[in-house]
Amino acid sequence: MSKFRVPVSETKLDPFQNERQAEQLLGVKPQQSVDPYQGYGKSNLAETFSGVDLQEGFSLFGNSSKAASIQNETLYNDQGALELLAKGVGRTLSKAGTEILKLPGYVGGLAMAGGNELLGDGKGSIALAVDNAWINHFESLDQNLKDMMPVHISQDIQEGG
């Protein structure tokens, strides 16, 4: 026990004394409960409203396409020059890297297409050459890298204004 601590088993101090006095002065009915968390997390909105009743193109916040365009315009305005430069360099390097890594897929696809022409029925040979799992994997990787480094464009520029 600290030498400055006064041992008190009970206190007559009321932490809500000022609130009760203000309620009495204003003539407001005092609260039944002094629970500081009263009312939190007891919303009935989730029980009475569902997104099933929404029209297509709308969200809980109104017209979702309008909200998306406003958000995109805000993100466009918040982009800095250095941020755009970094994203441009990153996207250029990622595109070059994925295109180089797709070359073995084209070479292997051409070998499979040649084998299909010579030994198989010859159907879909070009598809084997340019649309195989190796190439599709690196195209997916390239798209994921672009999604990680988005460049936001103003609505005026998109509409040609």
Sequence and secondary structure as in RCSB ss.txt:
>XXXX:A:sequence
MSKFRVPVSETKLDPFQNERQAEQLLGVKPQQSVDPYQGYGKSNLAETFSGVDLQEGFSLFGNSSKAASIQNETL
YNDQGALELLAKGVGRTLSKAGTEILKLPGYVGGLAMAGGNELLGDGKGSIALAVDNAWINHFESLDQNLKDMMP
VHISQDIQEGG
>XXXX:A:secstr
  TT    S     TTHHHHHHHHHHT    S   TTTTTT  SHHHH  GGGS TTEETTEEHHHHHHHHHHHH
HHH  HHHHHHHHHHHHHHHHHHHHHHHHHHHHHHHHHHHHHHHS  TTHHHHHHSSHHHHHHHHHHHHHHHHS 
    HHHHTT 
